Amino acid sequence: MPGRDGTGPLGSGGGRMGRQGGRGAGRGKAAGVGPAGFCKCPNCGTQTPHQAGQPCYKVMCPQCGTAMVRA
């Protein structure tokens, strides 16, 4: 270990990325949200219960027809 600072061999970058390891963990995904919750319309605010296996962005608002988002 060069310098004995815990970074590993030169050029590997080991130990420098923090706990997530720089592998994209948690980037742009609803990690750990689970099947419970609601889908919400960004246009009119209508909420519907989230259904497992059905992404909210594919559900259309029953009031105005806009694609819903996870709330």
mmCIF file as Biopython writes it, N, C-alpha, C and O atoms, coordinates in Angstrom:
data_model
#
loop_
_atom_site.group_PDB
_atom_site.id
_atom_site.type_symbol
_atom_site.label_atom_id
_atom_site.label_alt_id
_atom_site.label_comp_id
_atom_site.label_asym_id
_atom_site.label_entity_id
_atom_site.label_seq_id
_atom_site.pdbx_PDB_ins_code
_atom_site.Cartn_x
_atom_site.Cartn_y
_atom_site.Cartn_z
_atom_site.occupancy
_atom_site.B_iso_or_equiv
_atom_site.auth_seq_id
_atom_site.auth_asym_id
_atom_site.pdbx_PDB_model_num
ATOM 1   N N  . MET A ? 1  ? 0.836   -1.177 0.000   1.0 0.0 1  A 1 
ATOM 2   C CA . MET A ? 1  ? 0.000   0.000  0.000   1.0 0.0 1  A 1 
ATOM 3   C C  . MET A ? 1  ? 0.880   1.238  0.000   1.0 0.0 1  A 1 
ATOM 4   O O  . MET A ? 1  ? 1.478   1.554  1.028   1.0 0.0 1  A 1 
ATOM 5   N N  . PRO A ? 2  ? 0.977   1.932  -1.085  1.0 0.0 2  A 1 
ATOM 6   C CA . PRO A ? 2  ? 1.789   3.136  -1.146  1.0 0.0 2  A 1 
ATOM 7   C C  . PRO A ? 2  ? 1.302   4.183  -0.150  1.0 0.0 2  A 1 
ATOM 8   O O  . PRO A ? 2  ? 0.113   4.498  -0.099  1.0 0.0 2  A 1 
ATOM 9   N N  . GLY A ? 3  ? 2.199   4.702  0.614   1.0 0.0 3  A 1 
ATOM 10  C CA . GLY A ? 3  ? 1.857   5.754  1.562   1.0 0.0 3  A 1 
ATOM 11  C C  . GLY A ? 3  ? 1.094   5.266  2.777   1.0 0.0 3  A 1 
ATOM 12  O O  . GLY A ? 3  ? 0.854   6.047  3.698   1.0 0.0 3  A 1 
ATOM 13  N N  . ARG A ? 4  ? 0.708   4.011  2.809   1.0 0.0 4  A 1 
ATOM 14  C CA . ARG A ? 4  ? -0.042  3.414  3.915   1.0 0.0 4  A 1 
ATOM 15  C C  . ARG A ? 4  ? -1.262  4.248  4.324   1.0 0.0 4  A 1 
ATOM 16  O O  . ARG A ? 4  ? -1.572  4.375  5.508   1.0 0.0 4  A 1 
ATOM 17  N N  . ASP A ? 5  ? -1.945  4.811  3.326   1.0 0.0 5  A 1 
ATOM 18  C CA . ASP A ? 5  ? -3.125  5.627  3.627   1.0 0.0 5  A 1 
ATOM 19  C C  . ASP A ? 5  ? -4.428  4.911  3.290   1.0 0.0 5  A 1 
ATOM 20  O O  . ASP A ? 5  ? -5.494  5.525  3.327   1.0 0.0 5  A 1 
ATOM 21  N N  . GLY A ? 6  ? -4.358  3.617  2.960   1.0 0.0 6  A 1 
ATOM 22  C CA . GLY A ? 6  ? -5.564  2.855  2.695   1.0 0.0 6  A 1 
ATOM 23  C C  . GLY A ? 6  ? -6.111  2.990  1.286   1.0 0.0 6  A 1 
ATOM 24  O O  . GLY A ? 6  ? -7.232  2.557  1.017   1.0 0.0 6  A 1 
ATOM 25  N N  . THR A ? 7  ? -5.335  3.587  0.375   1.0 0.0 7  A 1 
ATOM 26  C CA . THR A ? 7  ? -5.848  3.772  -0.984  1.0 0.0 7  A 1 
ATOM 27  C C  . THR A ? 7  ? -5.512  2.612  -1.901  1.0 0.0 7  A 1 
ATOM 28  O O  . THR A ? 7  ? -6.011  2.570  -3.025  1.0 0.0 7  A 1 
ATOM 29  N N  . GLY A ? 8  ? -4.680  1.658  -1.466  1.0 0.0 8  A 1 
ATOM 30  C CA . GLY A ? 8  ? -4.340  0.513  -2.299  1.0 0.0 8  A 1 
ATOM 31  C C  . GLY A ? 8  ? -3.263  0.851  -3.304  1.0 0.0 8  A 1 
ATOM 32  O O  . GLY A ? 8  ? -2.620  1.895  -3.205  1.0 0.0 8  A 1 
ATOM 33  N N  . PRO A ? 9  ? -3.059  -0.042 -4.291  1.0 0.0 9  A 1 
ATOM 34  C CA . PRO A ? 9  ? -2.025  0.189  -5.298  1.0 0.0 9  A 1 
ATOM 35  C C  . PRO A ? 9  ? -2.291  1.462  -6.100  1.0 0.0 9  A 1 
ATOM 36  O O  . PRO A ? 9  ? -3.435  1.896  -6.240  1.0 0.0 9  A 1 
ATOM 37  N N  . LEU A ? 10 ? -1.225  2.045  -6.618  1.0 0.0 10 A 1 
ATOM 38  C CA . LEU A ? 10 ? -1.369  3.259  -7.411  1.0 0.0 10 A 1 
ATOM 39  C C  . LEU A ? 10 ? -2.265  3.011  -8.620  1.0 0.0 10 A 1 
ATOM 40  O O  . LEU A ? 10 ? -2.129  1.991  -9.296  1.0 0.0 10 A 1 
ATOM 41  N N  . GLY A ? 11 ? -3.171  3.929  -8.892  1.0 0.0 11 A 1 
ATOM 42  C CA . GLY A ? 11 ? -4.017  3.845  -10.065 1.0 0.0 11 A 1 
ATOM 43  C C  . GLY A ? 11 ? -5.287  3.028  -9.892  1.0 0.0 11 A 1 
ATOM 44  O O  . GLY A ? 11 ? -6.125  3.019  -10.794 1.0 0.0 11 A 1 
ATOM 45  N N  . SER A ? 12 ? -5.463  2.338  -8.760  1.0 0.0 12 A 1 
ATOM 46  C CA . SER A ? 12 ? -6.648  1.494  -8.609  1.0 0.0 12 A 1 
ATOM 47  C C  . SER A ? 12 ? -7.856  2.296  -8.152  1.0 0.0 12 A 1 
ATOM 48  O O  . SER A ? 12 ? -8.991  1.939  -8.468  1.0 0.0 12 A 1 
ATOM 49  N N  . GLY A ? 13 ? -7.628  3.369  -7.419  1.0 0.0 13 A 1 
ATOM 50  C CA . GLY A ? 13 ? -8.742  4.174  -6.925  1.0 0.0 13 A 1 
ATOM 51  C C  . GLY A ? 13 ? -9.481  3.530  -5.780  1.0 0.0 13 A 1 
ATOM 52  O O  . GLY A ? 13 ? -10.493 4.066  -5.328  1.0 0.0 13 A 1 
ATOM 53  N N  . GLY A ? 14 ? -9.015  2.407  -5.299  1.0 0.0 14 A 1 
ATOM 54  C CA . GLY A ? 14 ? -9.692  1.710  -4.207  1.0 0.0 14 A 1 
ATOM 55  C C  . GLY A ? 14 ? -9.743  2.549  -2.944  1.0 0.0 14 A 1 
ATOM 56  O O  . GLY A ? 14 ? -8.750  3.183  -2.590  1.0 0.0 14 A 1 
ATOM 57  N N  . GLY A ? 15 ? -10.861 2.567  -2.266  1.0 0.0 15 A 1 
ATOM 58  C CA . GLY A ? 15 ? -10.992 3.291  -1.014  1.0 0.0 15 A 1 
ATOM 59  C C  . GLY A ? 15 ? -11.270 4.769  -1.169  1.0 0.0 15 A 1 
ATOM 60  O O  . GLY A ? 15 ? -11.400 5.469  -0.165  1.0 0.0 15 A 1 
ATOM 61  N N  . ARG A ? 16 ? -11.366 5.261  -2.366  1.0 0.0 16 A 1 
ATOM 62  C CA . ARG A ? 16 ? -11.557 6.692  -2.568  1.0 0.0 16 A 1 
ATOM 63  C C  . ARG A ? 16 ? -12.989 7.064  -2.935  1.0 0.0 16 A 1 
ATOM 64  O O  . ARG A ? 16 ? -13.326 8.248  -2.967  1.0 0.0 16 A 1 
ATOM 65  N N  . MET A ? 17 ? -13.822 6.093  -3.206  1.0 0.0 17 A 1 
ATOM 66  C CA . MET A ? 17 ? -15.161 6.375  -3.699  1.0 0.0 17 A 1 
ATOM 67  C C  . MET A ? 17 ? -16.214 6.436  -2.591  1.0 0.0 17 A 1 
ATOM 68  O O  . MET A ? 17 ? -17.373 6.748  -2.864  1.0 0.0 17 A 1 
ATOM 69  N N  . GLY A ? 18 ? -15.837 6.150  -1.370  1.0 0.0 18 A 1 
ATOM 70  C CA . GLY A ? 18 ? -16.828 6.187  -0.298  1.0 0.0 18 A 1 
ATOM 71  C C  . GLY A ? 18 ? -17.538 4.853  -0.169  1.0 0.0 18 A 1 
ATOM 72  O O  . GLY A ? 18 ? -17.106 3.850  -0.737  1.0 0.0 18 A 1 
ATOM 73  N N  . ARG A ? 19 ? -18.620 4.846  0.574   1.0 0.0 19 A 1 
ATOM 74  C CA . ARG A ? 19 ? -19.313 3.606  0.890   1.0 0.0 19 A 1 
ATOM 75  C C  . ARG A ? 19 ? -20.014 2.981  -0.300  1.0 0.0 19 A 1 
ATOM 76  O O  . ARG A ? 19 ? -20.153 1.758  -0.332  1.0 0.0 19 A 1 
ATOM 77  N N  . GLN A ? 20 ? -20.457 3.744  -1.267  1.0 0.0 20 A 1 
ATOM 78  C CA . GLN A ? 20 ? -21.210 3.178  -2.375  1.0 0.0 20 A 1 
ATOM 79  C C  . GLN A ? 20 ? -20.306 2.591  -3.447  1.0 0.0 20 A 1 
ATOM 80  O O  . GLN A ? 20 ? -20.797 1.917  -4.352  1.0 0.0 20 A 1 
ATOM 81  N N  . GLY A ? 21 ? -19.047 2.818  -3.376  1.0 0.0 21 A 1 
ATOM 82  C CA . GLY A ? 21 ? -18.122 2.204  -4.299  1.0 0.0 21 A 1 
ATOM 83  C C  . GLY A ? 21 ? -18.147 2.769  -5.706  1.0 0.0 21 A 1 
ATOM 84  O O  . GLY A ? 21 ? -17.477 2.224  -6.583  1.0 0.0 21 A 1 
ATOM 85  N N  . GLY A ? 22 ? -18.883 3.828  -5.957  1.0 0.0 22 A 1 
ATOM 86  C CA . GLY A ? 22 ? -18.889 4.443  -7.263  1.0 0.0 22 A 1 
ATOM 87  C C  . GLY A ? 22 ? -19.537 3.589  -8.342  1.0 0.0 22 A 1 
ATOM 88  O O  . GLY A ? 22 ? -19.253 3.784  -9.524  1.0 0.0 22 A 1 
ATOM 89  N N  . ARG A ? 23 ? -20.373 2.678  -7.980  1.0 0.0 23 A 1 
ATOM 90  C CA . ARG A ? 23 ? -20.978 1.777  -8.956  1.0 0.0 23 A 1 
ATOM 91  C C  . ARG A ? 23 ? -22.391 2.196  -9.324  1.0 0.0 23 A 1 
ATOM 92  O O  . ARG A ? 23 ? -23.131 1.391  -9.889  1.0 0.0 23 A 1 
ATOM 93  N N  . GLY A ? 24 ? -22.786 3.404  -9.030  1.0 0.0 24 A 1 
ATOM 94  C CA . GLY A ? 24 ? -24.101 3.887  -9.420  1.0 0.0 24 A 1 
ATOM 95  C C  . GLY A ? 24 ? -25.191 3.575  -8.421  1.0 0.0 24 A 1 
ATOM 96  O O  . GLY A ? 24 ? -26.371 3.723  -8.740  1.0 0.0 24 A 1 
ATOM 97  N N  . ALA A ? 25 ? -24.839 3.150  -7.231  1.0 0.0 25 A 1 
ATOM 98  C CA . ALA A ? 25 ? -25.840 2.798  -6.235  1.0 0.0 25 A 1 
ATOM 99  C C  . ALA A ? 25 ? -26.688 4.016  -5.881  1.0 0.0 25 A 1 
ATOM 100 O O  . ALA A ? 25 ? -26.166 5.041  -5.443  1.0 0.0 25 A 1 
ATOM 101 N N  . GLY A ? 26 ? -27.980 3.895  -6.071  1.0 0.0 26 A 1 
ATOM 102 C CA . GLY A ? 26 ? -28.894 4.959  -5.700  1.0 0.0 26 A 1 
ATOM 103 C C  . GLY A ? 26 ? -28.998 6.103  -6.685  1.0 0.0 26 A 1 
ATOM 104 O O  . GLY A ? 26 ? -29.649 7.102  -6.380  1.0 0.0 26 A 1 
ATOM 105 N N  . ARG A ? 27 ? -28.393 6.003  -7.839  1.0 0.0 27 A 1 
ATOM 106 C CA . ARG A ? 27 ? -28.450 7.102  -8.804  1.0 0.0 27 A 1 
ATOM 107 C C  . ARG A ? 27 ? -29.687 6.980  -9.673  1.0 0.0 27 A 1 
ATOM 108 O O  . ARG A ? 27 ? -29.779 6.069  -10.495 1.0 0.0 27 A 1 
ATOM 109 N N  . GLY A ? 28 ? -30.639 7.887  -9.502  1.0 0.0 28 A 1 
ATOM 110 C CA . GLY A ? 28 ? -31.792 7.941  -10.374 1.0 0.0 28 A 1 
ATOM 111 C C  . GLY A ? 28 ? -32.790 6.819  -10.193 1.0 0.0 28 A 1 
ATOM 112 O O  . GLY A ? 28 ? -33.674 6.642  -11.031 1.0 0.0 28 A 1 
ATOM 113 N N  . LYS A ? 29 ? -32.675 6.074  -9.143  1.0 0.0 29 A 1 
ATOM 114 C CA . LYS A ? 29 ? -33.608 4.987  -8.900  1.0 0.0 29 A 1 
ATOM 115 C C  . LYS A ? 29 ? -34.280 5.195  -7.564  1.0 0.0 29 A 1 
ATOM 116 O O  . LYS A ? 29 ? -33.712 5.801  -6.655  1.0 0.0 29 A 1 
ATOM 117 N N  . ALA A ? 30 ? -35.478 4.696  -7.451  1.0 0.0 30 A 1 
ATOM 118 C CA . ALA A ? 30 ? -36.192 4.778  -6.185  1.0 0.0 30 A 1 
ATOM 119 C C  . ALA A ? 30 ? -35.792 3.579  -5.342  1.0 0.0 30 A 1 
ATOM 120 O O  . ALA A ? 30 ? -36.608 2.693  -5.091  1.0 0.0 30 A 1 
ATOM 121 N N  . ALA A ? 31 ? -34.553 3.550  -4.910  1.0 0.0 31 A 1 
ATOM 122 C CA . ALA A ? 31 ? -34.020 2.416  -4.180  1.0 0.0 31 A 1 
ATOM 123 C C  . ALA A ? 31 ? -34.716 2.256  -2.834  1.0 0.0 31 A 1 
ATOM 124 O O  . ALA A ? 31 ? -34.780 3.198  -2.043  1.0 0.0 31 A 1 
ATOM 125 N N  . GLY A ? 32 ? -35.229 1.075  -2.584  1.0 0.0 32 A 1 
ATOM 126 C CA . GLY A ? 32 ? -35.839 0.778  -1.307  1.0 0.0 32 A 1 
ATOM 127 C C  . GLY A ? 32 ? -37.217 1.355  -1.102  1.0 0.0 32 A 1 
ATOM 128 O O  . GLY A ? 32 ? -37.676 1.410  0.039   1.0 0.0 32 A 1 
ATOM 129 N N  . VAL A ? 33 ? -37.903 1.787  -2.137  1.0 0.0 33 A 1 
ATOM 130 C CA . VAL A ? 33 ? -39.228 2.384  -1.984  1.0 0.0 33 A 1 
ATOM 131 C C  . VAL A ? 33 ? -40.253 1.318  -1.651  1.0 0.0 33 A 1 
ATOM 132 O O  . VAL A ? 33 ? -41.129 1.557  -0.819  1.0 0.0 33 A 1 
ATOM 133 N N  . GLY A ? 34 ? -40.174 0.151  -2.270  1.0 0.0 34 A 1 
ATOM 134 C CA . GLY A ? 34 ? -41.083 -0.946 -1.986  1.0 0.0 34 A 1 
ATOM 135 C C  . GLY A ? 34 ? -42.430 -0.786 -2.663  1.0 0.0 34 A 1 
ATOM 136 O O  . GLY A ? 34 ? -42.663 0.201  -3.361  1.0 0.0 34 A 1 
ATOM 137 N N  . PRO A ? 35 ? -43.324 -1.756 -2.460  1.0 0.0 35 A 1 
ATOM 138 C CA . PRO A ? 35 ? -44.606 -1.764 -3.152  1.0 0.0 35 A 1 
ATOM 139 C C  . PRO A ? 35 ? -45.641 -0.794 -2.588  1.0 0.0 35 A 1 
ATOM 140 O O  . PRO A ? 35 ? -46.597 -0.448 -3.283  1.0 0.0 35 A 1 
ATOM 141 N N  . ALA A ? 36 ? -45.472 -0.350 -1.346  1.0 0.0 36 A 1 
ATOM 142 C CA . ALA A ? 36 ? -46.449 0.563  -0.744  1.0 0.0 36 A 1 
ATOM 143 C C  . ALA A ? 36 ? -46.224 1.989  -1.233  1.0 0.0 36 A 1 
ATOM 144 O O  . ALA A ? 36 ? -45.187 2.290  -1.825  1.0 0.0 36 A 1 
ATOM 145 N N  . GLY A ? 37 ? -47.181 2.851  -0.989  1.0 0.0 37 A 1 
ATOM 146 C CA . GLY A ? 37 ? -47.035 4.249  -1.362  1.0 0.0 37 A 1 
ATOM 147 C C  . GLY A ? 37 ? -48.103 4.687  -2.339  1.0 0.0 37 A 1 
ATOM 148 O O  . GLY A ? 37 ? -49.123 4.021  -2.511  1.0 0.0 37 A 1 
ATOM 149 N N  . PHE A ? 38 ? -47.855 5.814  -2.974  1.0 0.0 38 A 1 
ATOM 150 C CA . PHE A ? 38 ? -48.832 6.405  -3.872  1.0 0.0 38 A 1 
ATOM 151 C C  . PHE A ? 38 ? -48.203 6.851  -5.174  1.0 0.0 38 A 1 
ATOM 152 O O  . PHE A ? 38 ? -47.001 7.108  -5.252  1.0 0.0 38 A 1 
ATOM 153 N N  . CYS A ? 39 ? -49.032 6.937  -6.186  1.0 0.0 39 A 1 
ATOM 154 C CA . CYS A ? 39 ? -48.678 7.598  -7.435  1.0 0.0 39 A 1 
ATOM 155 C C  . CYS A ? 39 ? -49.416 8.930  -7.406  1.0 0.0 39 A 1 
ATOM 156 O O  . CYS A ? 39 ? -50.593 8.980  -7.049  1.0 0.0 39 A 1 
ATOM 157 N N  . LYS A ? 40 ? -48.739 9.999  -7.775  1.0 0.0 40 A 1 
ATOM 158 C CA . LYS A ? 40 ? -49.325 11.331 -7.703  1.0 0.0 40 A 1 
ATOM 159 C C  . LYS A ? 40 ? -49.230 12.029 -9.052  1.0 0.0 40 A 1 
ATOM 160 O O  . LYS A ? 40 ? -48.221 11.920 -9.749  1.0 0.0 40 A 1 
ATOM 161 N N  . CYS A ? 41 ? -50.277 12.740 -9.411  1.0 0.0 41 A 1 
ATOM 162 C CA . CYS A ? 41 ? -50.296 13.490 -10.652 1.0 0.0 41 A 1 
ATOM 163 C C  . CYS A ? 41 ? -49.574 14.821 -10.445 1.0 0.0 41 A 1 
ATOM 164 O O  . CYS A ? 41 ? -49.944 15.588 -9.556  1.0 0.0 41 A 1 
ATOM 165 N N  . PRO A ? 42 ? -48.555 15.105 -11.247 1.0 0.0 42 A 1 
ATOM 166 C CA . PRO A ? 42 ? -47.842 16.377 -11.100 1.0 0.0 42 A 1 
ATOM 167 C C  . PRO A ? 42 ? -48.658 17.566 -11.609 1.0 0.0 42 A 1 
ATOM 168 O O  . PRO A ? 42 ? -48.329 18.717 -11.321 1.0 0.0 42 A 1 
ATOM 169 N N  . ASN A ? 43 ? -49.714 17.288 -12.361 1.0 0.0 43 A 1 
ATOM 170 C CA . ASN A ? 43 ? -50.533 18.350 -12.939 1.0 0.0 43 A 1 
ATOM 171 C C  . ASN A ? 43 ? -51.649 18.802 -11.985 1.0 0.0 43 A 1 
ATOM 172 O O  . ASN A ? 43 ? -51.776 19.990 -11.689 1.0 0.0 43 A 1 
ATOM 173 N N  . CYS A ? 44 ? -52.463 17.835 -11.504 1.0 0.0 44 A 1 
ATOM 174 C CA . CYS A ? 44 ? -53.620 18.212 -10.686 1.0 0.0 44 A 1 
ATOM 175 C C  . CYS A ? 44 ? -53.533 17.756 -9.235  1.0 0.0 44 A 1 
ATOM 176 O O  . CYS A ? 44 ? -54.364 18.152 -8.418  1.0 0.0 44 A 1 
ATOM 177 N N  . GLY A ? 45 ? -52.523 16.913 -8.889  1.0 0.0 45 A 1 
ATOM 178 C CA . GLY A ? 45 ? -52.329 16.507 -7.502  1.0 0.0 45 A 1 
ATOM 179 C C  . GLY A ? 45 ? -53.109 15.278 -7.070  1.0 0.0 45 A 1 
ATOM 180 O O  . GLY A ? 45 ? -53.042 14.904 -5.899  1.0 0.0 45 A 1 
ATOM 181 N N  . THR A ? 46 ? -53.842 14.640 -7.962  1.0 0.0 46 A 1 
ATOM 182 C CA . THR A ? 46 ? -54.599 13.436 -7.619  1.0 0.0 46 A 1 
ATOM 183 C C  . THR A ? 46 ? -53.635 12.326 -7.219  1.0 0.0 46 A 1 
ATOM 184 O O  . THR A ? 46 ? -52.596 12.137 -7.851  1.0 0.0 46 A 1 
ATOM 185 N N  . GLN A ? 47 ? -53.992 11.583 -6.153  1.0 0.0 47 A 1 
ATOM 186 C CA . GLN A ? 47 ? -53.172 10.468 -5.702  1.0 0.0 47 A 1 
ATOM 187 C C  . GLN A ? 47 ? -53.952 9.168  -5.839  1.0 0.0 47 A 1 
ATOM 188 O O  . GLN A ? 47 ? -55.156 9.116  -5.587  1.0 0.0 47 A 1 
ATOM 189 N N  . THR A ? 48 ? -53.236 8.115  -6.246  1.0 0.0 48 A 1 
ATOM 190 C CA . THR A ? 48 ? -53.815 6.773  -6.290  1.0 0.0 48 A 1 
ATOM 191 C C  . THR A ? 48 ? -52.833 5.827  -5.616  1.0 0.0 48 A 1 
ATOM 192 O O  . THR A ? 48 ? -51.629 6.084  -5.633  1.0 0.0 48 A 1 
ATOM 193 N N  . PRO A ? 49 ? -53.316 4.737  -5.020  1.0 0.0 49 A 1 
ATOM 194 C CA . PRO A ? 49 ? -52.399 3.777  -4.402  1.0 0.0 49 A 1 
ATOM 195 C C  . PRO A ? 49 ? -51.475 3.156  -5.450  1.0 0.0 49 A 1 
ATOM 196 O O  . PRO A ? 49 ? -51.906 2.818  -6.553  1.0 0.0 49 A 1 
ATOM 197 N N  . HIS A ? 50 ? -50.207 3.013  -5.090  1.0 0.0 50 A 1 
ATOM 198 C CA . HIS A ? 50 ? -49.249 2.382  -6.005  1.0 0.0 50 A 1 
ATOM 199 C C  . HIS A ? 50 ? -49.529 0.891  -6.065  1.0 0.0 50 A 1 
ATOM 200 O O  . HIS A ? 50 ? -49.825 0.271  -5.044  1.0 0.0 50 A 1 
ATOM 201 N N  . GLN A ? 51 ? -49.436 0.316  -7.251  1.0 0.0 51 A 1 
ATOM 202 C CA . GLN A ? 51 ? -49.636 -1.115 -7.424  1.0 0.0 51 A 1 
ATOM 203 C C  . GLN A ? 51 ? -48.302 -1.753 -7.781  1.0 0.0 51 A 1 
ATOM 204 O O  . GLN A ? 51 ? -47.619 -1.312 -8.706  1.0 0.0 51 A 1 
ATOM 205 N N  . ALA A ? 52 ? -47.934 -2.804 -7.034  1.0 0.0 52 A 1 
ATOM 206 C CA . ALA A ? 52 ? -46.664 -3.491 -7.248  1.0 0.0 52 A 1 
ATOM 207 C C  . ALA A ? 52 ? -46.544 -3.968 -8.695  1.0 0.0 52 A 1 
ATOM 208 O O  . ALA A ? 52 ? -47.493 -4.514 -9.257  1.0 0.0 52 A 1 
ATOM 209 N N  . GLY A ? 53 ? -45.394 -3.761 -9.280  1.0 0.0 53 A 1 
ATOM 210 C CA . GLY A ? 53 ? -45.132 -4.191 -10.641 1.0 0.0 53 A 1 
ATOM 211 C C  . GLY A ? 53 ? -45.586 -3.217 -11.709 1.0 0.0 53 A 1 
ATOM 212 O O  . GLY A ? 53 ? -45.345 -3.453 -12.893 1.0 0.0 53 A 1 
ATOM 213 N N  . GLN A ? 54 ? -46.233 -2.134 -11.327 1.0 0.0 54 A 1 
ATOM 214 C CA . GLN A ? 54 ? -46.724 -1.137 -12.280 1.0 0.0 54 A 1 
ATOM 215 C C  . GLN A ? 54 ? -46.057 0.202  -11.965 1.0 0.0 54 A 1 
ATOM 216 O O  . GLN A ? 54 ? -46.449 0.860  -11.001 1.0 0.0 54 A 1 
ATOM 217 N N  . PRO A ? 55 ? -45.057 0.627  -12.752 1.0 0.0 55 A 1 
ATOM 218 C CA . PRO A ? 55 ? -44.393 1.906  -12.481 1.0 0.0 55 A 1 
ATOM 219 C C  . PRO A ? 55 ? -45.385 3.072  -12.580 1.0 0.0 55 A 1 
ATOM 220 O O  . PRO A ? 55 ? -46.235 3.101  -13.471 1.0 0.0 55 A 1 
ATOM 221 N N  . CYS A ? 56 ? -45.267 4.014  -11.670 1.0 0.0 56 A 1 
ATOM 222 C CA . CYS A ? 56 ? -46.195 5.151  -11.654 1.0 0.0 56 A 1 
ATOM 223 C C  . CYS A ? 56 ? -46.154 5.944  -12.960 1.0 0.0 56 A 1 
ATOM 224 O O  . CYS A ? 56 ? -47.180 6.468  -13.392 1.0 0.0 56 A 1 
ATOM 225 N N  . TYR A ? 57 ? -44.977 6.040  -13.597 1.0 0.0 57 A 1 
ATOM 226 C CA . TYR A ? 57 ? -44.889 6.825  -14.829 1.0 0.0 57 A 1 
ATOM 227 C C  . TYR A ? 57 ? -45.678 6.202  -15.980 1.0 0.0 57 A 1 
ATOM 228 O O  . TYR A ? 57 ? -45.901 6.857  -16.999 1.0 0.0 57 A 1 
ATOM 229 N N  . LYS A ? 58 ? -46.101 4.949  -15.833 1.0 0.0 58 A 1 
ATOM 230 C CA . LYS A ? 58 ? -46.926 4.311  -16.853 1.0 0.0 58 A 1 
ATOM 231 C C  . LYS A ? 58 ? -48.418 4.396  -16.528 1.0 0.0 58 A 1 
ATOM 232 O O  . LYS A ? 58 ? -49.255 3.987  -17.332 1.0 0.0 58 A 1 
ATOM 233 N N  . VAL A ? 59 ? -48.745 4.926  -15.354 1.0 0.0 59 A 1 
ATOM 234 C CA . VAL A ? 59 ? -50.136 5.075  -14.935 1.0 0.0 59 A 1 
ATOM 235 C C  . VAL A ? 59 ? -50.607 6.480  -15.311 1.0 0.0 59 A 1 
ATOM 236 O O  . VAL A ? 59 ? -49.925 7.464  -15.024 1.0 0.0 59 A 1 
ATOM 237 N N  . MET A ? 60 ? -51.762 6.571  -15.948 1.0 0.0 60 A 1 
ATOM 238 C CA . MET A ? 60 ? -52.318 7.865  -16.326 1.0 0.0 60 A 1 
ATOM 239 C C  . MET A ? 60 ? -53.299 8.341  -15.244 1.0 0.0 60 A 1 
ATOM 240 O O  . MET A ? 60 ? -54.047 7.547  -14.673 1.0 0.0 60 A 1 
ATOM 241 N N  . CYS A ? 61 ? -53.279 9.627  -14.982 1.0 0.0 61 A 1 
ATOM 242 C CA . CYS A ? 61 ? -54.160 10.225 -13.983 1.0 0.0 61 A 1 
ATOM 243 C C  . CYS A ? 61 ? -55.617 10.022 -14.401 1.0 0.0 61 A 1 
ATOM 244 O O  . CYS A ? 61 ? -55.973 10.303 -15.546 1.0 0.0 61 A 1 
ATOM 245 N N  . PRO A ? 62 ? -56.466 9.537  -13.487 1.0 0.0 62 A 1 
ATOM 246 C CA . PRO A ? 62 ? -57.870 9.335  -13.827 1.0 0.0 62 A 1 
ATOM 247 C C  . PRO A ? 62 ? -58.633 10.658 -14.013 1.0 0.0 62 A 1 
ATOM 248 O O  . PRO A ? 62 ? -59.711 10.660 -14.606 1.0 0.0 62 A 1 
ATOM 249 N N  . GLN A ? 63 ? -58.098 11.770 -13.521 1.0 0.0 63 A 1 
ATOM 250 C CA . GLN A ? 63 ? -58.760 13.058 -13.614 1.0 0.0 63 A 1 
ATOM 251 C C  . GLN A ? 63 ? -58.401 13.832 -14.885 1.0 0.0 63 A 1 
ATOM 252 O O  . GLN A ? 63 ? -59.272 14.368 -15.570 1.0 0.0 63 A 1 
ATOM 253 N N  . CYS A ? 64 ? -57.074 13.878 -15.189 1.0 0.0 64 A 1 
ATOM 254 C CA . CYS A ? 64 ? -56.652 14.746 -16.300 1.0 0.0 64 A 1 
ATOM 255 C C  . CYS A ? 64 ? -55.847 14.026 -17.394 1.0 0.0 64 A 1 
ATOM 256 O O  . CYS A ? 64 ? -55.567 14.619 -18.436 1.0 0.0 64 A 1 
ATOM 257 N N  . GLY A ? 65 ? -55.469 12.749 -17.170 1.0 0.0 65 A 1 
ATOM 258 C CA . GLY A ? 65 ? -54.778 11.984 -18.195 1.0 0.0 65 A 1 
ATOM 259 C C  . GLY A ? 65 ? -53.271 12.162 -18.248 1.0 0.0 65 A 1 
ATOM 260 O O  . GLY A ? 65 ? -52.629 11.630 -19.154 1.0 0.0 65 A 1 
ATOM 261 N N  . THR A ? 66 ? -52.685 12.893 -17.305 1.0 0.0 66 A 1 
ATOM 262 C CA . THR A ? 66 ? -51.239 13.122 -17.269 1.0 0.0 66 A 1 
ATOM 263 C C  . THR A ? 66 ? -50.549 11.893 -16.649 1.0 0.0 66 A 1 
ATOM 264 O O  . THR A ? 66 ? -51.110 11.245 -15.765 1.0 0.0 66 A 1 
ATOM 265 N N  . ALA A ? 67 ? -49.345 11.583 -17.113 1.0 0.0 67 A 1 
ATOM 266 C CA . ALA A ? 67 ? -48.571 10.485 -16.516 1.0 0.0 67 A 1 
ATOM 267 C C  . ALA A ? 67 ? -48.241 10.840 -15.070 1.0 0.0 67 A 1 
ATOM 268 O O  . ALA A ? 67 ? -47.848 11.967 -14.770 1.0 0.0 67 A 1 
ATOM 269 N N  . MET A ? 68 ? -48.406 9.873  -14.188 1.0 0.0 68 A 1 
ATOM 270 C CA . MET A ? 68 ? -48.210 10.107 -12.759 1.0 0.0 68 A 1 
ATOM 271 C C  . MET A ? 68 ? -46.755 9.858  -12.368 1.0 0.0 68 A 1 
ATOM 272 O O  . MET A ? 68 ? -45.989 9.278  -13.138 1.0 0.0 68 A 1 
ATOM 273 N N  . VAL A ? 69 ? -46.380 10.300 -11.170 1.0 0.0 69 A 1 
ATOM 274 C CA . VAL A ? 69 ? -45.041 10.104 -10.621 1.0 0.0 69 A 1 
ATOM 275 C C  . VAL A ? 69 ? -45.159 9.452  -9.247  1.0 0.0 69 A 1 
ATOM 276 O O  . VAL A ? 69 ? -46.219 9.494  -8.623  1.0 0.0 69 A 1 
ATOM 277 N N  . ARG A ? 70 ? -44.067 8.850  -8.781  1.0 0.0 70 A 1 
ATOM 278 C CA . ARG A ? 70 ? -44.074 8.203  -7.470  1.0 0.0 70 A 1 
ATOM 279 C C  . ARG A ? 70 ? -44.035 9.250  -6.382  1.0 0.0 70 A 1 
ATOM 280 O O  . ARG A ? 70 ? -43.248 10.195 -6.437  1.0 0.0 70 A 1 
ATOM 281 N N  . ALA A ? 71 ? -44.901 9.073  -5.381  1.0 0.0 71 A 1 
ATOM 282 C CA . ALA A ? 71 ? -44.944 10.023 -4.257  1.0 0.0 71 A 1 
ATOM 283 C C  . ALA A ? 71 ? -44.576 9.341  -2.963  1.0 0.0 71 A 1 
ATOM 284 O O  . ALA A ? 71 ? -44.558 9.981  -1.911  1.0 0.0 71 A 1 
#
